Amino acid sequence: MPSLDQVLALNGGALKLRSQRLNMLASNIANASTPGYKAKDLDFDRAMQQAQNGSSVEKAASDHTGFRVPLQPSLDGNTVELAVEQTLFAENAIQYRTTLSFLNGQVSSIKRALKGE
Amino acid sequence: MNVFDVASRAMSAQMVRLNTTASNLASARTDYASKDEAYRAMRPVFRAVMEDNMATVDVERVVQTDAEPQKRYDPTNPIADKEGYVWEAAVDETAELIDMLETARNYQNNVQVLQTAKSLILETVRNQ
């Protein structure tokens, strides 16, 4: 029988990765007008795959973090494009909420099972 | 450092930028008796601060731009020199207004980041 950790590992790990990505996108938005700043992002799908294959979430996140390739390079070397960052930030927030509701669903199923409802 | 530090420090930096823009606009169109004392537009220098895989922004210093004050012939002006010239503050009002719009936009984006992060965290801790 799988332990509780194993049952919750998938969505728990996904939630951690989502929150790390949120931090990265927030950093990009914060540096929208810093000359020379290079926007970073996390490849969620690949990081998630690595985490599922037994790697720690932290290692998976750092392995799949890279610099963004800008659609249009700017003169001051800054690669933050606000439209892109805002869209990804909003998308990531929704994905965080989705993962959170899956996780809550799992937790409430386990609770119901324990109560014998 | 967490997402709140990132957004709030970025907001402070944008606030410094808004303040320098306000100073520049307030000093625009003022005349000076000599080129040396004429006002030159100020501009903050932003620098990314990296910590724990996150980056926020600080104002490294505020510099004076190298825009040259313009000489204008205005002999009736009481501060005009012997030849009748005064120097105008070196402020490009159009550029300042555009800069102000960009600053406001960046500030708003950080407020939005703060609100989203806050509601996500609240939703996460609220769930039983």
gemmi code that builds the backbone of each chain (N, CA, C; Angstrom):
import gemmi

chains = {
    "A": [
        ("MET", (0.846, -1.208, 0.000), (0.000, 0.000, 0.000), (0.872, 1.245, 0.000)),
        ("PRO", (0.567, 2.215, -0.862), (1.409, 3.424, -0.896), (1.216, 4.290, 0.349)),
        ("SER", (2.279, 4.943, 0.779), (2.155, 5.832, 1.945), (1.464, 7.129, 1.515)),
        ("LEU", (1.055, 7.887, 2.523), (0.340, 9.147, 2.253), (1.208, 10.100, 1.429)),
        ("ASP", (2.518, 10.096, 1.752), (3.454, 10.950, 1.016), (3.427, 10.643, -0.470)),
        ("GLN", (3.415, 9.345, -0.772), (3.450, 8.935, -2.179), (2.174, 9.346, -2.902)),
        ("VAL", (1.044, 9.242, -2.182), (-0.245, 9.588, -2.789), (-0.269, 11.072, -3.141)),
        ("LEU", (0.273, 11.891, -2.229), (0.195, 13.338, -2.418), (1.397, 13.915, -3.171)),
        ("ALA", (2.381, 13.032, -3.467), (3.644, 13.534, -4.044), (3.436, 14.246, -5.372)),
        ("LEU", (2.593, 13.700, -6.226), (2.424, 14.257, -7.566), (1.931, 15.699, -7.514)),
        ("ASN", (0.791, 15.896, -6.876), (0.232, 17.241, -6.829), (1.029, 18.167, -5.912)),
        ("GLY", (1.598, 17.589, -4.848), (2.435, 18.387, -3.941), (3.649, 18.940, -4.675)),
        ("GLY", (4.301, 18.055, -5.440), (5.478, 18.467, -6.215), (5.112, 19.506, -7.261)),
        ("ALA", (3.974, 19.268, -7.923), (3.528, 20.208, -8.956), (3.266, 21.581, -8.340)),
        ("LEU", (2.676, 21.586, -7.143), (2.365, 22.855, -6.468), (3.656, 23.620, -6.139)),
        ("LYS", (4.673, 22.874, -5.678), (5.967, 23.503, -5.363), (6.584, 24.113, -6.614)),
        ("LEU", (6.555, 23.345, -7.703), (7.125, 23.852, -8.960), (6.366, 25.077, -9.458)),
        ("ARG", (5.048, 25.034, -9.324), (4.230, 26.182, -9.735), (4.595, 27.418, -8.922)),
        ("SER", (4.833, 27.232, -7.619), (5.128, 28.413, -6.794), (6.537, 28.932, -7.109)),
        ("GLN", (7.472, 28.007, -7.451), (8.809, 28.476, -7.849), (8.730, 29.264, -9.152)),
        ("ARG", (7.879, 28.787, -10.061), (7.736, 29.485, -11.347), (7.100, 30.853, -11.119)),
        ("LEU", (6.150, 30.914, -10.184), (5.513, 32.189, -9.845), (6.568, 33.200, -9.378)),
        ("ASN", (7.499, 32.722, -8.533), (8.568, 33.598, -8.050), (9.439, 34.101, -9.192)),
        ("MET", (9.759, 33.196, -10.113), (10.609, 33.587, -11.242), (9.922, 34.622, -12.119)),
        ("LEU", (8.639, 34.391, -12.415), (7.918, 35.333, -13.270), (7.743, 36.672, -12.548)),
        ("ALA", (7.550, 36.620, -11.214), (7.460, 37.867, -10.438), (8.780, 38.627, -10.518)),
        ("SER", (9.903, 37.891, -10.477), (11.225, 38.524, -10.598), (11.371, 39.203, -11.953)),
        ("ASN", (10.895, 38.532, -12.994), (10.983, 39.124, -14.337), (10.170, 40.414, -14.411)),
        ("ILE", (8.954, 40.376, -13.861), (8.094, 41.567, -13.902), (8.729, 42.694, -13.084)),
        ("ALA", (9.336, 42.331, -11.945), (9.988, 43.353, -11.108), (11.128, 44.031, -11.856)),
        ("ASN", (11.791, 43.280, -12.734), (12.955, 43.825, -13.440), (12.634, 44.273, -14.863)),
        ("ALA", (11.382, 44.657, -15.084), (10.946, 45.034, -16.432), (11.762, 46.190, -17.003)),
        ("SER", (12.310, 47.056, -16.129), (13.067, 48.197, -16.669), (14.496, 48.244, -16.147)),
        ("THR", (15.071, 47.089, -15.793), (16.464, 47.046, -15.359), (17.349, 46.773, -16.574)),
        ("PRO", (18.256, 47.690, -16.913), (19.089, 47.456, -18.097), (19.913, 46.174, -17.952)),
        ("GLY", (19.939, 45.364, -19.007), (20.773, 44.169, -19.015), (20.195, 42.956, -18.311)),
        ("TYR", (19.015, 43.088, -17.717), (18.442, 41.949, -16.992), (17.953, 40.884, -17.969)),
        ("LYS", (18.298, 39.623, -17.693), (17.864, 38.517, -18.560), (16.723, 37.755, -17.881)),
        ("ALA", (15.579, 37.724, -18.544), (14.411, 37.043, -17.976), (14.652, 35.540, -17.898)),
        ("LYS", (14.211, 34.939, -16.781), (14.387, 33.496, -16.583), (13.022, 32.828, -16.500)),
        ("ASP", (12.993, 31.568, -16.862), (11.743, 30.822, -16.718), (12.050, 29.363, -16.439)),
        ("LEU", (11.015, 28.687, -15.946), (11.125, 27.273, -15.583), (10.322, 26.467, -16.598)),
        ("ASP", (10.953, 25.430, -17.155), (10.226, 24.525, -18.062), (9.478, 23.527, -17.182)),
        ("PHE", (8.205, 23.839, -16.930), (7.440, 23.061, -15.965), (7.334, 21.591, -16.355)),
        ("ASP", (6.995, 21.319, -17.631), (6.762, 19.935, -18.056), (7.976, 19.046, -17.811)),
        ("ARG", (9.147, 19.558, -18.218), (10.364, 18.758, -18.055), (10.741, 18.602, -16.590)),
        ("ALA", (10.592, 19.689, -15.823), (10.919, 19.620, -14.394), (10.010, 18.608, -13.710)),
        ("MET", (8.741, 18.605, -14.091), (7.762, 17.689, -13.496), (8.124, 16.246, -13.832)),
        ("GLN", (8.541, 16.028, -15.094), (8.954, 14.684, -15.505), (10.121, 14.193, -14.653)),
        ("GLN", (11.105, 15.083, -14.471), (12.281, 14.709, -13.674), (11.894, 14.422, -12.231)),
        ("ALA", (10.969, 15.230, -11.691), (10.535, 15.021, -10.307), (9.799, 13.688, -10.176)),
        ("GLN", (9.041, 13.319, -11.195), (8.314, 12.044, -11.157), (9.252, 10.855, -11.249)),
        ("ASN", (10.425, 11.090, -11.873), (11.398, 10.008, -11.978), (12.276, 9.896, -10.734)),
        ("GLY", (11.849, 10.508, -9.650), (12.531, 10.302, -8.374), (13.488, 11.399, -7.959)),
        ("SER", (13.664, 12.423, -8.802), (14.567, 13.508, -8.417), (13.842, 14.456, -7.450)),
        ("SER", (14.604, 15.222, -6.656), (13.940, 16.164, -5.748), (13.388, 17.340, -6.557)),
        ("VAL", (12.334, 17.951, -6.017), (11.679, 19.047, -6.734), (12.650, 20.211, -6.943)),
        ("GLU", (13.490, 20.478, -5.913), (14.431, 21.601, -5.985), (15.435, 21.388, -7.123)),
        ("LYS", (15.953, 20.140, -7.212), (16.936, 19.844, -8.261), (16.262, 19.912, -9.639)),
        ("ALA", (15.072, 19.353, -9.726), (14.345, 19.377, -11.000), (14.111, 20.817, -11.447)),
        ("ALA", (13.765, 21.686, -10.485), (13.504, 23.094, -10.824), (14.766, 23.768, -11.325)),
        ("SER", (15.901, 23.543, -10.611), (17.125, 24.248, -11.029), (17.674, 23.666, -12.335)),
        ("ASP", (17.426, 22.365, -12.591), (17.905, 21.763, -13.845), (17.174, 22.304, -15.064)),
        ("HIS", (15.943, 22.704, -14.863), (15.142, 23.125, -16.023), (14.800, 24.609, -16.002)),
        ("THR", (15.675, 25.394, -15.357), (15.516, 26.842, -15.395), (16.445, 27.395, -16.463)),
        ("GLY", (15.913, 28.223, -17.310), (16.757, 28.783, -18.369), (16.383, 30.213, -18.676)),
        ("PHE", (17.181, 30.832, -19.547), (16.898, 32.217, -19.924), (15.891, 32.243, -21.063)),
        ("ARG", (15.046, 33.246, -21.018), (14.037, 33.399, -22.055), (14.654, 33.979, -23.327)),
        ("VAL", (14.220, 33.450, -24.472), (14.645, 34.024, -25.752), (13.621, 35.091, -26.117)),
        ("PRO", (14.038, 36.379, -26.175), (13.054, 37.436, -26.417), (12.532, 37.425, -27.851)),
        ("LEU", (11.276, 37.829, -28.011), (10.705, 37.930, -29.355), (11.381, 39.071, -30.111)),
        ("GLN", (11.604, 40.168, -29.378), (12.275, 41.326, -29.982), (13.318, 41.831, -29.005)),
        ("PRO", (14.596, 41.718, -29.366), (15.633, 42.171, -28.436), (15.585, 43.689, -28.242)),
        ("SER", (15.876, 44.141, -27.031), (15.870, 45.583, -26.782), (17.308, 46.096, -26.727)),
        ("LEU", (17.462, 47.403, -26.892), (18.807, 47.992, -26.971), (19.589, 47.887, -25.672)),
        ("ASP", (18.890, 47.972, -24.526), (19.617, 47.972, -23.253), (19.926, 46.559, -22.746)),
        ("GLY", (19.636, 45.534, -23.565), (19.979, 44.164, -23.171), (18.968, 43.507, -22.259)),
        ("ASN", (17.880, 44.210, -21.939), (16.836, 43.637, -21.086), (15.952, 42.722, -21.934)),
        ("THR", (15.698, 41.500, -21.446), (14.902, 40.568, -22.257), (13.509, 40.336, -21.678)),
        ("VAL", (13.050, 41.245, -20.783), (11.701, 41.112, -20.242), (10.711, 41.738, -21.217)),
        ("GLU", (9.719, 40.946, -21.629), (8.649, 41.503, -22.446), (7.380, 41.402, -21.626)),
        ("LEU", (6.884, 42.572, -21.211), (5.794, 42.576, -20.220), (4.586, 41.770, -20.650)),
        ("ALA", (4.203, 41.863, -21.923), (3.015, 41.127, -22.371), (3.208, 39.629, -22.152)),
        ("VAL", (4.406, 39.133, -22.514), (4.707, 37.707, -22.356), (4.682, 37.312, -20.885)),
        ("GLU", (5.370, 38.119, -20.067), (5.482, 37.777, -18.643), (4.123, 37.808, -17.957)),
        ("GLN", (3.320, 38.820, -18.294), (1.999, 38.931, -17.662), (1.118, 37.749, -18.025)),
        ("THR", (1.159, 37.353, -19.300), (0.339, 36.223, -19.739), (0.762, 34.951, -19.026)),
        ("LEU", (2.083, 34.697, -18.995), (2.564, 33.478, -18.349), (2.269, 33.500, -16.859)),
        ("PHE", (2.376, 34.697, -16.246), (2.094, 34.817, -14.810), (0.640, 34.448, -14.531)),
        ("ALA", (-0.276, 35.001, -15.347), (-1.703, 34.706, -15.156), (-1.971, 33.219, -15.380)),
        ("GLU", (-1.362, 32.658, -16.434), (-1.547, 31.241, -16.746), (-1.045, 30.379, -15.597)),
        ("ASN", (0.140, 30.727, -15.095), (0.729, 29.948, -14.011), (-0.127, 30.025, -12.744)),
        ("ALA", (-0.721, 31.187, -12.489), (-1.575, 31.334, -11.295), (-2.792, 30.423, -11.409)),
        ("ILE", (-3.362, 30.339, -12.603), (-4.526, 29.464, -12.802), (-4.115, 28.004, -12.636)),
        ("GLN", (-2.943, 27.658, -13.177), (-2.476, 26.277, -13.040), (-2.191, 25.936, -11.576)),
        ("TYR", (-1.710, 26.916, -10.825), (-1.489, 26.713, -9.385), (-2.819, 26.394, -8.707)),
        ("ARG", (-3.844, 27.222, -9.031), (-5.167, 27.009, -8.436), (-5.725, 25.629, -8.790)),
        ("THR", (-5.533, 25.225, -10.063), (-6.033, 23.917, -10.503), (-5.366, 22.804, -9.703)),
        ("THR", (-4.020, 22.863, -9.615), (-3.283, 21.858, -8.857), (-3.751, 21.830, -7.411)),
        ("LEU", (-3.960, 23.043, -6.862), (-4.398, 23.138, -5.471), (-5.747, 22.456, -5.279)),
        ("SER", (-6.656, 22.626, -6.249), (-7.976, 22.005, -6.045), (-7.887, 20.485, -6.228)),
        ("PHE", (-6.981, 20.000, -7.103), (-6.777, 18.545, -7.195), (-6.275, 18.002, -5.861)),
        ("LEU", (-5.300, 18.718, -5.299), (-4.700, 18.294, -4.027), (-5.762, 18.261, -2.929)),
        ("ASN", (-6.607, 19.296, -2.892), (-7.670, 19.336, -1.889), (-8.664, 18.202, -2.084)),
        ("GLY", (-8.926, 17.889, -3.351), (-9.821, 16.766, -3.648), (-9.267, 15.471, -3.088)),
        ("GLN", (-7.943, 15.278, -3.312), (-7.294, 14.070, -2.791), (-7.384, 14.004, -1.273)),
        ("VAL", (-7.069, 15.158, -0.642), (-7.078, 15.187, 0.828), (-8.479, 14.883, 1.346)),
        ("SER", (-9.495, 15.472, 0.710), (-10.847, 15.227, 1.252), (-11.286, 13.790, 0.984)),
        ("SER", (-10.831, 13.162, -0.123), (-11.147, 11.742, -0.342), (-10.559, 10.892, 0.773)),
        ("ILE", (-9.278, 11.175, 1.100), (-8.614, 10.397, 2.150), (-9.354, 10.573, 3.479)),
        ("LYS", (-9.769, 11.841, 3.738), (-10.482, 12.101, 4.993), (-11.796, 11.324, 5.042)),
        ("ARG", (-12.486, 11.342, 3.906), (-13.765, 10.609, 3.872), (-13.544, 9.123, 4.094)),
        ("ALA", (-12.471, 8.598, 3.489), (-12.169, 7.181, 3.655), (-11.874, 6.860, 5.118)),
        ("LEU", (-11.129, 7.766, 5.776), (-10.772, 7.541, 7.189), (-12.002, 7.578, 8.079)),
        ("LYS", (-12.929, 8.486, 7.765), (-14.148, 8.593, 8.585), (-15.106, 7.443, 8.305)),
        ("GLY", (-14.904, 6.757, 7.200), (-15.763, 5.649, 6.837), (-17.113, 6.094, 6.320)),
        ("GLU", (-17.108, 7.269, 5.627), (-18.388, 7.775, 5.100), (-18.856, 6.946, 3.907)),
    ],
    "B": [
        ("MET", (14.437, 35.721, 0.691), (13.602, 36.649, -0.090), (12.392, 35.896, -0.647)),
        ("ASN", (11.224, 36.474, -0.543), (10.042, 35.846, -1.124), (9.414, 36.790, -2.148)),
        ("VAL", (8.302, 36.327, -2.711), (7.676, 37.075, -3.799), (7.215, 38.471, -3.342)),
        ("PHE", (6.911, 38.605, -2.044), (6.480, 39.915, -1.528), (7.639, 40.903, -1.500)),
        ("ASP", (8.827, 40.396, -1.117), (10.013, 41.272, -1.137), (10.316, 41.718, -2.560)),
        ("VAL", (10.218, 40.749, -3.488), (10.520, 41.049, -4.888), (9.631, 42.190, -5.381)),
        ("ALA", (8.310, 42.021, -5.190), (7.378, 43.027, -5.720), (7.491, 44.351, -4.968)),
        ("SER", (7.658, 44.291, -3.629), (7.657, 45.560, -2.896), (8.921, 46.370, -3.162)),
        ("ARG", (10.075, 45.682, -3.292), (11.301, 46.439, -3.598), (11.246, 47.021, -5.004)),
        ("ALA", (10.628, 46.271, -5.917), (10.470, 46.802, -7.276), (9.560, 48.027, -7.266)),
        ("MET", (8.522, 47.991, -6.419), (7.623, 49.138, -6.317), (8.353, 50.343, -5.741)),
        ("SER", (9.200, 50.117, -4.746), (9.981, 51.235, -4.183), (10.878, 51.839, -5.245)),
        ("ALA", (11.520, 50.965, -6.038), (12.412, 51.469, -7.091), (11.631, 52.299, -8.107)),
        ("GLN", (10.454, 51.809, -8.477), (9.640, 52.564, -9.430), (9.189, 53.894, -8.828)),
        ("MET", (8.999, 53.894, -7.500), (8.599, 55.124, -6.804), (9.721, 56.164, -6.875)),
        ("VAL", (10.966, 55.708, -6.700), (12.118, 56.620, -6.814), (12.141, 57.229, -8.215)),
        ("ARG", (11.863, 56.360, -9.199), (11.848, 56.815, -10.588), (10.759, 57.855, -10.810)),
        ("LEU", (9.588, 57.602, -10.193), (8.485, 58.562, -10.331), (8.853, 59.896, -9.683)),
        ("ASN", (9.562, 59.821, -8.533), (9.989, 61.048, -7.851), (10.963, 61.859, -8.696)),
        ("THR", (11.926, 61.173, -9.329), (12.875, 61.924, -10.164), (12.140, 62.540, -11.357)),
        ("THR", (11.186, 61.799, -11.921), (10.400, 62.353, -13.034), (9.640, 63.591, -12.586)),
        ("ALA", (9.063, 63.523, -11.383), (8.324, 64.677, -10.853), (9.256, 65.871, -10.690)),
        ("SER", (10.472, 65.626, -10.150), (11.443, 66.716, -9.993), (11.797, 67.312, -11.345)),
        ("ASN", (12.025, 66.423, -12.325), (12.393, 66.899, -13.659), (11.282, 67.758, -14.260)),
        ("LEU", (10.043, 67.260, -14.157), (8.925, 68.009, -14.747), (8.702, 69.328, -14.027)),
        ("ALA", (8.912, 69.316, -12.695), (8.727, 70.549, -11.924), (9.758, 71.596, -12.317)),
        ("SER", (10.957, 71.130, -12.687), (12.022, 72.078, -13.025), (12.035, 72.447, -14.495)),
        ("ALA", (11.223, 71.768, -15.295), (11.218, 72.075, -16.728), (10.788, 73.522, -16.941)),
        ("ARG", (11.297, 74.126, -17.996), (10.928, 75.502, -18.358), (11.353, 76.553, -17.341)),
        ("THR", (12.298, 76.228, -16.487), (12.810, 77.277, -15.610), (14.092, 77.810, -16.242)),
        ("ASP", (14.340, 79.092, -16.022), (15.512, 79.722, -16.613), (16.589, 79.944, -15.561)),
        ("TYR", (17.828, 79.888, -15.993), (18.959, 80.074, -15.097), (19.904, 81.099, -15.710)),
        ("ALA", (20.652, 81.766, -14.815), (21.530, 82.831, -15.291), (22.768, 82.277, -15.973)),
        ("SER", (23.204, 81.055, -15.607), (24.394, 80.496, -16.253), (24.178, 79.031, -16.572)),
        ("LYS", (25.013, 78.547, -17.466), (24.882, 77.164, -17.904), (25.165, 76.180, -16.762)),
        ("ASP", (26.140, 76.549, -15.911), (26.554, 75.642, -14.843), (25.467, 75.406, -13.809)),
        ("GLU", (24.689, 76.459, -13.506), (23.671, 76.260, -12.471), (22.354, 75.724, -13.033)),
        ("ALA", (22.251, 75.652, -14.365), (21.003, 75.159, -14.962), (20.731, 73.714, -14.559)),
        ("TYR", (19.456, 73.426, -14.322), (19.034, 72.085, -13.906), (19.209, 71.101, -15.052)),
        ("ARG", (19.731, 69.913, -14.725), (19.809, 68.831, -15.704), (18.957, 67.683, -15.202)),
        ("ALA", (18.219, 67.043, -16.104), (17.297, 65.967, -15.723), (18.024, 64.867, -14.937)),
        ("MET", (17.349, 64.330, -13.920), (17.914, 63.249, -13.116), (17.275, 61.939, -13.533)),
        ("ARG", (18.020, 60.863, -13.358), (17.529, 59.549, -13.763), (18.077, 58.480, -12.809)),
        ("PRO", (17.222, 57.594, -12.275), (17.769, 56.530, -11.417), (18.407, 55.421, -12.248)),
        ("VAL", (19.427, 54.780, -11.672), (20.057, 53.633, -12.335), (19.580, 52.380, -11.615)),
        ("PHE", (18.865, 51.518, -12.323), (18.333, 50.293, -11.719), (19.358, 49.169, -11.809)),
        ("ARG", (19.335, 48.317, -10.776), (20.249, 47.167, -10.778), (19.495, 45.968, -10.226)),
        ("ALA", (19.612, 44.828, -10.898), (18.947, 43.608, -10.431), (19.692, 43.062, -9.221)),
        ("VAL", (18.957, 42.597, -8.207), (19.559, 41.983, -7.027), (19.104, 40.535, -6.985)),
        ("MET", (20.039, 39.613, -7.163), (19.689, 38.193, -7.204), (19.847, 37.567, -5.818)),
        ("GLU", (18.903, 36.712, -5.475), (18.963, 36.006, -4.202), (18.039, 34.798, -4.299)),
        ("ASP", (18.493, 33.641, -3.893), (17.677, 32.406, -3.876), (16.907, 32.201, -5.185)),
        ("ASN", (17.572, 32.306, -6.300), (16.907, 32.052, -7.585), (15.811, 33.071, -7.907)),
        ("MET", (15.812, 34.180, -7.172), (14.830, 35.236, -7.443), (15.589, 36.534, -7.651)),
        ("ALA", (14.956, 37.458, -8.297), (15.632, 38.721, -8.567), (14.694, 39.881, -8.309)),
        ("THR", (15.154, 40.841, -7.509), (14.379, 42.064, -7.364), (15.246, 43.207, -7.864)),
        ("VAL", (14.777, 44.418, -7.688), (15.522, 45.536, -8.268), (15.727, 46.628, -7.217)),
        ("ASP", (16.914, 47.212, -7.237), (17.235, 48.328, -6.345), (17.699, 49.506, -7.182)),
        ("VAL", (17.556, 50.701, -6.605), (18.121, 51.869, -7.281), (19.571, 51.990, -6.826)),
        ("GLU", (20.496, 51.805, -7.747), (21.917, 51.847, -7.405), (22.333, 53.266, -7.055)),
        ("ARG", (21.972, 54.208, -7.904), (22.232, 55.628, -7.648), (21.351, 56.452, -8.578)),
        ("VAL", (21.317, 57.743, -8.317), (20.568, 58.629, -9.208), (21.587, 59.506, -9.920)),
        ("VAL", (21.550, 59.510, -11.239), (22.550, 60.271, -11.998), (21.890, 61.446, -12.709)),
        ("GLN", (22.731, 62.438, -13.026), (22.260, 63.544, -13.855), (22.502, 63.180, -15.300)),
        ("THR", (21.535, 63.421, -16.155), (21.747, 63.095, -17.571), (22.695, 64.121, -18.177)),
        ("ASP", (23.302, 63.753, -19.304), (24.257, 64.696, -19.905), (23.594, 65.592, -20.959)),
        ("ALA", (22.271, 65.736, -20.872), (21.589, 66.666, -21.786), (22.084, 68.085, -21.506)),
        ("GLU", (22.319, 68.835, -22.561), (22.875, 70.187, -22.404), (21.767, 71.229, -22.245)),
        ("PRO", (21.890, 72.141, -21.264), (20.903, 73.212, -21.148), (20.954, 74.107, -22.388)),
        ("GLN", (19.785, 74.512, -22.849), (19.723, 75.327, -24.065), (19.795, 76.818, -23.722)),
        ("LYS", (20.494, 77.543, -24.581), (20.653, 78.989, -24.415), (19.488, 79.666, -25.155)),
        ("ARG", (18.860, 80.617, -24.495), (17.750, 81.306, -25.175), (17.930, 82.825, -25.061)),
        ("TYR", (17.627, 83.516, -26.128), (17.765, 84.982, -26.114), (16.513, 85.580, -25.501)),
        ("ASP", (16.673, 86.246, -24.350), (15.513, 86.806, -23.646), (15.994, 88.016, -22.847)),
        ("PRO", (16.275, 89.133, -23.535), (16.901, 90.277, -22.869), (16.046, 90.926, -21.781)),
        ("THR", (14.713, 90.720, -21.829), (13.878, 91.346, -20.794), (13.891, 90.552, -19.490)),
        ("ASN", (14.405, 89.339, -19.546), (14.447, 88.507, -18.340), (15.438, 89.096, -17.336)),
        ("PRO", (15.010, 89.308, -16.082), (15.917, 89.950, -15.101), (17.198, 89.169, -14.839)),
        ("ILE", (17.196, 87.845, -15.076), (18.431, 87.093, -14.811), (19.290, 86.912, -16.076)),
        ("ALA", (18.891, 87.567, -17.156), (19.662, 87.406, -18.396), (21.062, 87.982, -18.232)),
        ("ASP", (22.026, 87.397, -18.935), (23.408, 87.904, -18.831), (23.577, 89.167, -19.696)),
        ("LYS", (24.828, 89.667, -19.778), (25.059, 90.943, -20.447), (24.594, 90.941, -21.890)),
        ("GLU", (24.734, 89.779, -22.542), (24.306, 89.701, -23.948), (22.818, 89.412, -24.094)),
        ("GLY", (22.124, 89.202, -22.961), (20.680, 88.988, -23.018), (20.258, 87.542, -23.113)),
        ("TYR", (21.133, 86.612, -22.709), (20.787, 85.181, -22.804), (20.464, 84.581, -21.435)),
        ("VAL", (19.543, 83.601, -21.440), (19.293, 82.791, -20.235), (19.463, 81.321, -20.647)),
        ("TRP", (19.623, 80.437, -19.663), (19.746, 78.997, -19.951), (18.512, 78.269, -19.431)),
        ("GLU", (17.951, 77.428, -20.272), (16.765, 76.655, -19.885), (17.186, 75.318, -19.280)),
        ("ALA", (16.426, 74.867, -18.280), (16.702, 73.557, -17.677), (16.707, 72.477, -18.758)),
        ("ALA", (17.655, 71.533, -18.657), (17.771, 70.481, -19.673), (16.806, 69.341, -19.354)),
        ("VAL", (15.537, 69.576, -19.628), (14.516, 68.564, -19.371), (13.682, 68.396, -20.635)),
        ("ASP", (13.587, 67.156, -21.106), (12.740, 66.862, -22.257), (11.377, 66.431, -21.718)),
        ("GLU", (10.422, 67.351, -21.746), (9.126, 67.073, -21.102), (8.407, 65.870, -21.710)),
        ("THR", (8.474, 65.731, -23.006), (7.805, 64.594, -23.660), (8.398, 63.272, -23.170)),
        ("ALA", (9.731, 63.217, -23.147), (10.400, 61.998, -22.682), (10.023, 61.698, -21.235)),
        ("GLU", (9.933, 62.759, -20.418), (9.585, 62.572, -18.998), (8.176, 62.019, -18.854)),
        ("LEU", (7.253, 62.538, -19.659), (5.866, 62.066, -19.570), (5.760, 60.600, -19.981)),
        ("ILE", (6.497, 60.225, -21.015), (6.486, 58.820, -21.453), (7.085, 57.935, -20.365)),
        ("ASP", (8.169, 58.409, -19.767), (8.816, 57.684, -18.685), (7.857, 57.504, -17.511)),
        ("MET", (7.067, 58.553, -17.256), (6.099, 58.508, -16.156), (5.042, 57.431, -16.415)),
        ("LEU", (4.573, 57.360, -17.664), (3.577, 56.345, -18.015), (4.146, 54.941, -17.824)),
        ("GLU", (5.402, 54.767, -18.274), (6.025, 53.449, -18.145), (6.196, 53.085, -16.672)),
        ("THR", (6.598, 54.073, -15.862), (6.766, 53.830, -14.432), (5.449, 53.401, -13.798)),
        ("ALA", (4.379, 54.122, -14.137), (3.065, 53.795, -13.571), (2.641, 52.388, -13.967)),
        ("ARG", (2.903, 52.052, -15.214), (2.548, 50.721, -15.711), (3.315, 49.632, -14.969)),
        ("ASN", (4.616, 49.839, -14.789), (5.432, 48.859, -14.070), (4.978, 48.727, -12.627)),
        ("TYR", (4.657, 49.862, -12.025), (4.192, 49.853, -10.633), (2.926, 49.012, -10.519)),
        ("GLN", (1.980, 49.273, -11.431), (0.723, 48.515, -11.441), (0.955, 47.022, -11.591)),
        ("ASN", (1.889, 46.664, -12.478), (2.182, 45.243, -12.673), (2.644, 44.595, -11.383)),
        ("ASN", (3.468, 45.306, -10.627), (3.955, 44.746, -9.366), (2.842, 44.638, -8.333)),
        ("VAL", (1.918, 45.605, -8.339), (0.758, 45.519, -7.446), (-0.050, 44.271, -7.794)),
        ("GLN", (-0.202, 44.035, -9.099), (-0.959, 42.863, -9.548), (-0.283, 41.561, -9.118)),
        ("VAL", (1.039, 41.527, -9.241), (1.800, 40.347, -8.799), (1.551, 40.105, -7.317)),
        ("LEU", (1.598, 41.184, -6.555), (1.396, 41.100, -5.108), (0.013, 40.546, -4.781)),
        ("GLN", (-1.005, 41.067, -5.466), (-2.378, 40.621, -5.209), (-2.564, 39.158, -5.566)),
        ("THR", (-2.028, 38.748, -6.720), (-2.171, 37.349, -7.144), (-1.462, 36.431, -6.161)),
        ("ALA", (-0.221, 36.770, -5.818), (0.548, 35.930, -4.893), (-0.163, 35.838, -3.549)),
        ("LYS", (-0.696, 36.958, -3.084), (-1.413, 36.973, -1.797), (-2.623, 36.047, -1.847)),
        ("SER", (-3.418, 36.151, -2.929), (-4.625, 35.326, -2.960), (-4.267, 33.845, -3.108)),
        ("LEU", (-3.202, 33.519, -3.846), (-2.802, 32.108, -3.969), (-2.371, 31.556, -2.616)),
        ("ILE", (-1.592, 32.340, -1.883), (-1.114, 31.873, -0.576), (-2.285, 31.708, 0.385)),
        ("LEU", (-3.205, 32.678, 0.361), (-4.380, 32.577, 1.243), (-5.210, 31.343, 0.897)),
        ("GLU", (-5.390, 31.091, -0.399), (-6.161, 29.910, -0.795), (-5.471, 28.632, -0.326)),
        ("THR", (-4.136, 28.643, -0.374), (-3.391, 27.444, 0.032), (-3.508, 27.182, 1.527)),
        ("VAL", (-3.427, 28.227, 2.338), (-3.459, 27.997, 3.795), (-4.885, 27.844, 4.306)),
        ("ARG", (-5.853, 28.415, 3.590), (-7.229, 28.376, 4.074), (-7.804, 26.966, 4.038)),
        ("ASN", (-7.320, 26.158, 3.050), (-7.940, 24.844, 2.861), (-7.658, 23.893, 4.017)),
        ("GLN", (-8.717, 23.282, 4.480), (-8.603, 22.453, 5.682), (-7.840, 21.161, 5.380)),
    ],
}
model = gemmi.Model(1)
for chain_id, residues in chains.items():
    chain = gemmi.Chain(chain_id)
    for i, (resn, *xyz) in enumerate(residues, 1):
        res = gemmi.Residue()
        res.name, res.seqid = resn, gemmi.SeqId(i, " ")
        for name, pos in zip(("N", "CA", "C"), xyz):
            atom = gemmi.Atom()
            atom.name, atom.element = name, gemmi.Element(name[0])
            atom.pos, atom.b_iso = gemmi.Position(*pos), 0.0
            res.add_atom(atom)
        chain.add_residue(res)
    model.add_chain(chain)
structure = gemmi.Structure()
structure.add_model(model)
structure.setup_entities()
